[in-house]
Amino acid sequence: MNKSAPADLGLHPLIAQRWSPRAFLQDPIPAETIERLLDAAIWAASCFNEQPWRLLVADRGVDPQAHAAVTAALTGWNGQWAPSAPVLLVCGHTTRFSHDDTPNRWAAHDLGQAMGNLSIQATAEGLALHAMGGFDADKLRESLAIPEEIELVSVVAVGLAGPAELLQGGLHEREVAPRARKSKDELVFRGRWSG
Ligand SMILES: Cc1cc2nc3c(=O)[nH]c(=O)nc-3n(C[C@H](O)[C@H](O)[C@H](O)COP(=O)(O)O)c2cc1C
């Protein structure tokens, strides 16, 4: 396991500083900042310029009911920490190309790239993100009228990171645990696959 802090690797600060906190302050995010985050996502590359990503913004300050509906669909520990975040993004993608209605098997790649862009913009704005796969997609679909043809992938909490002391017990432990990555040899092959 590689435990080097990303700050020691010569990475761009916007990559090195990004992490996924669970302690969020409840402070709202200005509307124009949210728009910049969304524009960052929208300007990602995508296969055939299909732009398959679809994002639903649940901003507590604008639509508390939508925010409550998203928090109600979170599962496990996510339901304990994520509701503090002022904005929850429901992230999904279309599954077929619009020009010929064939399956778009690159859509998940493109949503991921859009969220990578959004994450870099958020870091530049002093905000933190924490993506969650732990949510009840059927509940979300029903409460927010999300059509069946949208593949739901994640809910992403966005806000200002707060002190770890906002969390108790196991959540606090996870918040202060060192971040780690697999060794590069497990993940990267050079010239020939050697897994
Ligand atoms: C698609 C996706 C789903 C995730 N699901 C959850 C989740 O349900 N709950 C959670 O606490 N963290 C979740 N995470 C956060 C990861 O655990 C976290 O990104 C990983 O441990 C690396 O930590 P870092 O983001 O601080 O580098 C998810 C991350 C991604 C990208």
The ligand as an ORCA input file, in Angstrom:
! r2SCAN-3c Opt
* xyz 0 1
  C     -18.150      6.608     -7.277
  C     -17.740      6.724     -5.817
  C     -18.553      6.205     -4.827
  C     -18.218      6.370     -3.467
  N     -19.094      5.939     -2.501
  C     -18.886      6.303     -1.219
  C     -19.886      6.080     -0.234
  O     -20.987      5.582     -0.518
  N     -19.624      6.462      1.047
  C     -18.442      7.064      1.388
  O     -18.276      7.425      2.571
  N     -17.480      7.297      0.469
  C     -17.676      6.948     -0.819
  N     -16.734      7.252     -1.777
  C     -15.489      7.963     -1.406
  C     -14.280      7.038     -1.498
  O     -14.306      6.108     -0.446
  C     -13.008      7.896     -1.507
  O     -12.973      8.669     -2.675
  C     -11.756      7.005     -1.432
  O     -11.664      6.377     -0.189
  C     -10.486      7.797     -1.677
  O     -10.382      8.860     -0.763
  P     -10.091     10.341     -1.259
  O     -11.252     10.734     -2.157
  O     -10.056     11.180     -0.001
  O      -8.829     10.337     -2.009
  C     -17.022      7.051     -3.117
  C     -16.195      7.563     -4.141
  C     -16.541      7.421     -5.461
  C     -15.650      8.025     -6.521
*
